[in-house]
Every structure is written in C-alpha cells, then in structure tokens.
C-alpha cells in the first residue's frame, strides 16, 4: 500500500521543532511534501538562523518518518530563510538591513553591552548575517569588545563602510574619536550622531542588526523609537531589586512607543566559585522570572556571574568566539535562537512588495 501525504503530515504533527516548540505542520515549516510510491521527500524551512541545529532537526524528521510502516527512502532537506518583519508604523526600513534588535537596560552596569555583543556573535554563529550598532555615544564599548582598531573608510565621501570584527559588521562613534576624548554633547547632537551612524553606513545585506543602547530612557531611546525601524527590544537586567526597578521602566517605555519586547535576559544570575564550585545568588534570585511573569514577557535566558565573560569581552574576543563549545556560549546561542524565533513569528514586512506609483504627464 502506497504512503500518503496525510500519513507524512500526521507523523510530522507528533514531533516539535526544538526552537519554536511547535510541530512542523502547525509551524508551517514542512514544505513540498512529495510521495513517490513508498519514498518520501520534503523540505523543512526554518525562519530563523540555526546552523548548529540543522543536522539534529533533519535526523529527527527522518527518524520519525522512517517509523511509518511500509515506508521506503526518506529525504529531508533543511534550509533557512530570514525575512524582514514589521516595525513601527510610518518608519521606513534601512537599506541593507532586514531586522533591528534593540538591546536595552534601565540602568548601567548590568552587562548590557556584553550581552549585546555575544547575542550578535551567537546569531552569526548560527549562520545569520549580522551588524552591530553601538548607540552608546557617551560610552562606546563595542570597538574594544569586538577587538576592532582603526577608522572606517568612505569610498564615496558621503557614507561610511562598516568595520568588521569576528565576521560581523560594526559601527560606533568609538571608531571616529580618540579613546580618551569625552563626548561633551547635548541631546540634539547625540541623536543626530546616532541617525548618521545608522543611515550613513553602507550596511551589506544584514539579517539582524543588534543595537547596543545606552542605559536609561532618554534622547537616544526616543530617537530610536521614532525614527529607526525596530523589530523588537530585549531588556537586560540583573536579579537585584534596584536593577529590576529600572528595567521595568525601560520595558514600559518600549511598550509606550509600540516596540514589541522580545524578552528579558537575566545577567549575573548565579555565581559559581572557581575554587570550590559553590553556587551563590549574589544579586538575589528569580528577579527576571518575576518580571517576565508580571509583564507576560518571555525570560530568554539567565547568564552566570563569570569572570571569564568579563575577561573575554575586555580582550576583544567575547565568550561566543573565545569559547564556542563552552556552557556560557551555548546559553548565548539558545538566547539568540529564541530571539530569532520570536522575530520569525512576527508579521512580515511587505512594504518593499508594493509597486511604486509614478505620475507622468501624457
């Protein structure tokens, strides 16, 4: 008896994509199911980068379909396609950039820049084309963290070529000024600088741009909300009550300006003693989980207080690059995949699909 497409679909409904938590039929990832007698072929199309997951997903699908009685050969082709998703109304997409992720915190010192750079590198490690914009005009740290030196080029005298570090494109005011130079600028100059860094950089076909925001809810955040097409925001906090109070303000600000919150990252959640292995919650416990529950926002992941995370970022080789097979790098990659899945589940941006109307005198 020949195998039917319905049998294949029924089997695929019984297994879930480990990153989305949905089965392959409901999640619309199973495509082009073809049955030729006893032999089956299909495509699994992932809407998020998951280079490290492609082979496990392929094996999971093949194993499940092989269990169908009487089935012959099974061919599963897993591919990744990242598209642009909806942003705030009335804000145009930036040429060469599909999705923008803002990484924010209510207060400084919670490890936001370190989280942002490791998130960007984790997305790149999973196969995405990634850009990093350092929007902290007063305290740019991404040039140091990415280990990039020198000044950006301008081939046409108008726009800047992005700098590159560890396979990602980057732009920061830190590339344009001396390390020792303080930015003694008022708000309007800072917001103008941010807009120029974003719009006058020749980004090259970026799937995700990660924007490292300064702490707080000031001019830069409002400019980003009003003039930059943001797909979603991530709030970084520590479990400490004072950090959480400010993180809540940051979350509320993004809600007010209609930028979706993709989730919360809890940093420095647990300290493991390097000498004896004793575990201690130095900044309190469960704060990120409580905040995510209060606001109905996903807790994307929790990172330990680990001296290596700081040392690696300071040396210009963040954890995802310095120790790609380590436990912390895997947490960053899990967070990156969840962020990308949350974006993939959002409404797509079709603004580029509309025809341009040209009025001519005839």
N, C-alpha and C positions, 0 to 999 in steps of 0.2 A: 504493500500500500504506500502510495506516494506521500511525502511530507507536505503539509500545507503551511501557508504563511501564518494562518491563525495559530497553529501549533508553535511556531517560532515566536510569535508575539506573546503567547501565553507564558512560554518559558522565560522570555526577557522581562516579563512583568514580575517574576519571582526573585529577581536579583536587583540590587540597587547600586548606583554609581556611588563609590565611597566618599566622593567630594560633595555631591549635591544632596545625597540622602534620598533621592527619588529613583524609581525604577526607570529603565532605559526607554520604555514606551511612553509613560506619563511625562517624562522629562524631554520627550521628542528628540532624543539622541540617536535612537535606532532609525537608520535611513536605508533606502534602496534594498530592502529585503528581497532576495531573488531565490526561488526554489527551482532546481532543475532535477526532477526525479527525486533521488534521496539526498542530493547535495544542496547545501545552503551557502549563500554568500550575503554579506551585509556590511554596511558602513556604520560606525559609531562616530558621530560628530560631536566633539566637546566644544563648548562655547567659552572655555577658559584655558589658560596655559597649564599643562600638566605633563611635561616631558617625562618626569620620573614615574608617572602613573600609567602611561600609555600601554606598556607591556603587561603589567598586572591586570589592567582592565580588559585587554584583549584576551588574556588567558582565562579570566573569569567568565567572559561571554562564551568563548569556545567550549570551556568545560561544561557550562550549563546546557548549551545546545547539543553537545555530544551525548548528553544523558537522554535525549529524546529517542524512544525505541525506534529502531529501523533507520536511523539517520546515517548518511554516508559522510562525505567530507564537509568540513565547516571552515569557511574563510571569513575572518572578521578584520576589517581594515579600520583602525582608529586614527582619526585626524582631528586637528584643532583649527578652529576658525574664530578669530576675535573681531568683533564689530563695534562700531560706535553706539553708545547708548544715550538716552535722553538726558538733557541738562536743564538748568533753569530756563523759564520762558524768556524769549527776547534776547538771549545771549548766543552769539554765533560760535560755532566750533573753530578751533585754531587749526590752520592748515598743517597737515602732517601729524596731528595728534588725535587719536580716537577717543580716549577716555582719560579724565583727570581725577586723581585721588588726592584729596587734601588730608594731610596728617596734622592734627592739632592737639593742643593741651591747654587747660585753663591756666596752669602755672608752669614756670620754668623748673628745670632740674629733675624732671620725671623720666628723662631718657627718650624724649620725642624724636630728636634728630637721629639718634642711634637706631630707633625703631624704624624711622622713615627710610634710612639708607639700607638697612637689612631687608626691609619689605621690597624695595626696588630691586635689590640684588637677587632676592628669592624669586620674584616674578621673572627676572631674566634667566635664572637657573632653571625655571620651569618652561623656558622656551619663548617668552614674550620679548618684544622689542620695547625697551623701557627708557624713559627720560627722567631725570631728577632735577627739579627746580628748587633751588634754595631761596625761599621767600623771606628768610630772616635777614633783612637788610642791615639791622644794627649788629647782629652777632652771627655772621655766616660761618657755618662749621663744615658744610659738605665738601669744600675743597680739601680740607685736612682728612676727613673721613674716607673720601674716595682716593686719596693719595695723588691728587692731580696738581701739577705745577704749571706755571706759565700763563700766558694771556690768550684769550680766544682770537681767532683770525676773523677778518672781514674781507671777503672776496670781492664784494660789490661796493664797499664803502658805506653801506646803509645797514646791513644786517650782520649779525654775529653767527659764526659757525659754533655749534655746541662743542664743549670739551668732552673728552672720553676717559672713562676710568672703569676697569673691570667689566668692559663690554656694555656699559650704559652711557647714554648721552647726558650731559650735565651742564647747567648754567647757574651762576651765582655771582652776586656783587663782589664776592671774595676773589674772583678771578680778575676783577678790574681795578682793585685798590690794593695798597700795601697792607700786609698783615697787621702792622702797628697803627694804621690810620683809623681813628674813630669816625663813625658816621654821625656828624653833628647836623642832622637834617630834621626839618619839621615834617609833619604828616603829609602834605601835598607832594613834597619832593620824594618821599618814600614810596607813596602809591604810584607816582609817575615812573619811578625806577622799576617797580615791580611789573607794571604794564609793559615797559620796554623790554625787560628781560624775557617776558613770556612771548610777546608779539613780534619782537625784532630778532629772535633767534630762529635760525633755519632748521627746525626740528625735522628729522628724517624718518618718516613713516613709523611713528611711535604708537604702540598698542595701549600703553599705560604711562601717563606722566604722574610721578609722585611729587607732590608739593609739600616741602617741609616748611610749615608756617611758624612764625614767631609765637611765643606763648601769649595767652590773653585773648581779648575780644575787641581789638582796636581797628585802626585805619586799614591795615593790611587785610585783615579778615573781611571787613566790609567791602573793600575793593574786589577781593576775590569773589565774594558772593554776588556782587552786582555786575561785574564786567568780565569775569573769567568763567568759561563753561565747565562747571564742576559736576562730575558724575556722582560723587559721593564723598563723605568725610569719615575719617577714623579718629576717634578720641583716645589719646594715650594718657593713662593715669597710673598712680601707684595706689596700693590699698589704703594708704593713710587718709584719715578723715579730711585734713586740710586740702590735700591734693584732689580728693573726690568732690569737695565743695566747689572748687574752681572748675573741675572737669564738667560738672553738671551745668555750670554757666556756659561753657563752650558748646556743650550739646544743645542747650536751649537756643543759643544764638543761631546755630545752623538750622534748627527747626524753624525759627522765625523767618529766615531768608530762603526757605524752601529747598535747602540742600539736604538730600537724604543721608542719614547716618548709616554707614555700612556696618559699624560695630565698634566695640571697645577693646583695647589691648591693655591688659594689666601688666605693668612693668615692675620689676623688683618685688615680685610677689612672695618669693621664698629664698632664704639664704641657706646654702649648703656649705658647711665648714670644709675648707680644702684639706685640713689636717685630720679631722676625725669623722667627717661625714654627717655630723649632727645637723638636723634641719630646724630652721627657726624663721618665724614670720616677723621680721624686724620692723616692717611698716604696717603691721596689722594684717588681718586675714579676711578674705571674702568680699572686700570692698567693691571690686569690679563686678562681681557676680550680683551683688545687691543693686548696684547702679543699673546693670543691664536688665534686671527684673523690674525695677521701678519704671524704666522708660520703654520697656518692650524692645530692647535693642540687643543684638547678639554679642556675647562675650567671645571674641575671635580667638583669644589665646592668652596665656599667662606665662611670663618670662621670669626666670630666676634672677636674683641679685648675684651676678657672677663677675669676678674681677677680669676674667678673660674677655667678656663682651666689651668692657671699657678699654682694656689694653689694645684689643684688636682694632676697634674703631679709631682710637688715637693714633695708631701706627699707619693708618691708611689702608688697612686690609680688614674690613668688617667681618664678623663671625661667619656669615654665609659663604664668604670667599676663603677666609683663613682656615676654617674647619668645616668643610662642606658635609662631612659624614657624621658630625657630632650631633648630640641631642638638641642643643640650642638652635643650630641651623635647621634641623628638622621642624622645630616649633615655628620658626620664621616661615619656612616653606608651607606648613599647614595653614598659617595665618594668611599667607599670600594666596593660596588656592581658595580659601573661604572668601576672601575679599573679591577675587576674580569671579567666583561662582555667584556671589551676591550681585555683582555688576551684570553678569550674563543673564540673570533672572529679571533684570530691569527692562523697561520698554526700550526698544531700539530707536536710534535717531534716524529719521528718514528725510531730514532737511536737504541732504545732498541729492535725493532722488527726484525732488520736484523740478520740473522744467523751468528754465529762466524765460520770463516773458519779455520780449523785445518789441517796442512800439516803433514802427517805421512809417514815414510818410510815403504813401503810394499814389 
